[in-house]
Amino acid sequence: MLQEPDNKRSSILRALFVGLLVTVVPWLVFGYEQYYDVHLSEYGVLPRSLSHLYGIFTMPLLHADLQHILSNTPPLFILTSFLYYFYKKFFGWVFMYVYLLAGFWTWIIGRPDFHVGASGVIYGLTAYVFFSGVWSKNYRLSALSLLIVFLYGSIIWGIFPLEKHVSWEGHMSGFVAGFILSIYYRKQLPGRKKYDWELIDDKTEYVQVPVEEMENGVTVTKYIYVPKNKVTNLEDYEPNGLDRS
């Protein structure tokens, strides 16, 4: 069912609000650091340190400098908004698991340095949105996957240890988390629309049911294929983009 214009507009606004809300929090933390001239990087993830286990929760909120948070802000806002709008049913769980797993796996496999930034969450959301569109085969979600490739396809290089001061471990952890979640929820995604002719199988006997249509002011009789055991009332059947003879 298509959304009414007002409902669609309100859904878009809610998605943008959620994206803005998620994006604002790291900026509040960054603003606190700048105002009080403090550095909170030591509250990030320090791999395999039990005393810094809390970094799993704080890592996405902390950023090394202005350039770092500026580079993370657009994708975090866009991907969070996309996730809420197109996958609202799973938004809470997907976002929570990506957030926690990106930090936890970084804590396990990361180098013994402080890891900060929302990049792990960004990689997780990118992977989830992209692969979910691939699994679903729904034209809207598939189109969204292509858009994600166009916007952020190059980030795939970030999961490899190519730059010394970049937490590829956080990127990898988030990406894998998003990929696994896309597989876990794939059966609950909206699938591709199937026409009646695609549902025809050898085990069911079909009959052609006549349906009248108006074309250029003239009544025309056309036929649709319907399972024989479901033919009860001809008025229930209307043309639906079927292959007619």
N, C-alpha and C positions, 0 to 999 in steps of 0.2 A: 504494500500500500504506500502510495506517495504521500509525503508530508504536505500539509497545507502550508501556504507561504508564511503565515504568522508563526506556526509551530516550527518551521524550518529556520526562520529568522531567530527565534528564541533559543533554539538548540545551538545555533552557531554562536550566539552571544554567550551562552553558558559555557561552551567549549573554550571560547576566547578568555572568559573570566577565569576558568580553571587554569588555563595555560599561564595567564598573567599572575595568578596567585602563587603558583609553583615557582615561577621565575623571580618573583619579588623577594622571596625569603632569602636566597643567597645574597641578593643586593643589600638587604637589611644587615646581614652579618658583615658584608664587606664594608658597608657604611660605618658600622660600629668600630671596625678595625681602624678605619681612616680617621674617624672623629677622635678616638681615644689613643691613637698612635700605638696600637698593639698589633701583634701578629699571632694568629690562632692556628697556624699551620701544624703546630705540635699536637693539636687535637684531631688531626687526620688519622688515617689508618697507618699504623706501624706494624707491618707483618709479623705475625707469630708472637707479638707481645701481649700477654694477658692484661697488663695494666693499661693498654691502649685499645682494648677490644671495643670500647665505645666509639672508636673511630669509624666503625661500620655505619653508624647512624649519622655521624657528623661530616664525613668525607665529602658528600655532594654539596654541602652548604659552604664549604671553604674553598677559597681560590688564592693562588699565589700572588697575583697582581691584577691590575686593571685590564691588561690585554687578555689575561686568562679568562676573566669573568665575561668580558665583552664577546669573546669568541664562542663561549658556551651559551650565552643568553638567547640568540635567535633560534638555534636548533632545539633548545630545551622548551622554549615557548611554542614553537610550531609543532613539534612532535607530541607534546602533552596535549595540545588542542586537538590534533588529529586523533590521538588515542581516545580522548573523551568523546569526540563527535562520532567517529566511525565504530568504536568498540566500547561504547558506554557500559554495556552489560559486564564487561571484564575489566573496566578501567581500574577500579580500586585494587583488585587482586594483582593485575599485571604490574601496575606501578609499584605496589608494595614489594612484590617479589623481586622485580628488577632492581629496585633501590637497595634491598637488603642483600641479595645474592651478589651483586656487583661489588659491594663492600666486603662481604664475607669471603668470597673467593680471592679477592685482592689480598686480604689479610692472610690467607693461606699460601698463595703462590708468589706474592710480591717481593721485590727486593727490599732489603732492610733500610728503607728510607721512608719519610713521611709522604703519603699519597693523599692528595687533595683534589677536589674538583668534581663537577657534575658530569664529566665525560662518560663515566661508566654507565650512568643512567641514560644518557643520550644514545650511546651505542646499543643499550638494551632495548630502548623504545624503537630505534631504527630497525633493528633485527626483527622485533615482534611485528611491527606494522608491515614491513616488507614481506616477510615469509607468510604472514596470515593472509595477505592478498594473493599470494601464490597458491596457497593451499585451498582457499575458498573457491577460486575460479569465478567469483562474482565480478561482474564487469566494473562496478564502482570501486571495489577493493583492489582489483587488479590494476586499475588505472592509478589508484593511490600508490601502489607498489612501484609503478613506473615513475611516478613523480618523486618518490623517495630516492630512487636510483639516480634520477636527474639532479636532485638537490644535494644528496649526501653519499652518492656512490663512491666517491674518492676516499671516504673515511675508512674504508676497508683496510687501507695500509696502516692505519693506526693500531691495529691489533698485533702488529709485528714489531719487534724490538729494533726499530730503525733510528730512533732519536734518543739520546742519552737521558735527557731530563723530562721525557714524556712517559707517563704511566701506561705503557702498553698492557700491563697486567690488568689494570682497571678497565681498559677498553675491551680486552679479550673476555674478561669476566662478565661484563654487561652484555656483550654481544652473544655469548653462549647462553646466558640466562634468557634473553629475549627469544633466541632460536628455540630453546626447549619449551618455553611457554607457548610459543606459536603452535608447536606440535601438540601440546597438552590440550589446548582449547580449540583445535582445528575442527573437531566434529560438531562444535556448537556454533560455527560461523555460518552466516547466510550463504547458501550455495548459488550456483548458476541457475537461472530460470530454465525450466524444462518444458518444452511444448508437448502436447498430447501425443504427437506422432513419435516422440522419442521414448514414450512409455510403452509402446506396443511391443509385445513379446509373443513368442510362439505358443505359449501355454494359455493365452486368453483369446477367446473368440470375439472379434470386433464386427460391428455393423456400421453402415453409413446412415447417419441420421440427417434428414433434410432440415435446413434452417433457412428461413426467409430473411432477406436483407433488402434495404432500399438503396439503389444505386442510380443517381441522376433522376430521381423521381419514379423509377421503375422497380417493381418488386422482383427480386431475383432469388431463386432457390439454389442454395449451395449445400454441401454435405460435409459433415465432420465425422471422424472415426470415434466411436464410443464403445466401451466394453458391453457386450450383449446383455449381461446380467444387470447393467445399470440403466438400461433404457426404460424409463418409467414415464417421464413427462417431457415431451418435446420442447416445451416452453422453457425448460431449465437449461437448454443448450444454446449458446450464442457463439458466433465465430470468434476464434481466439488465436489468430495467426497460424492456423493449422494448414497442413498440406491437403487441399481439397481437389476433388475431381470435377 
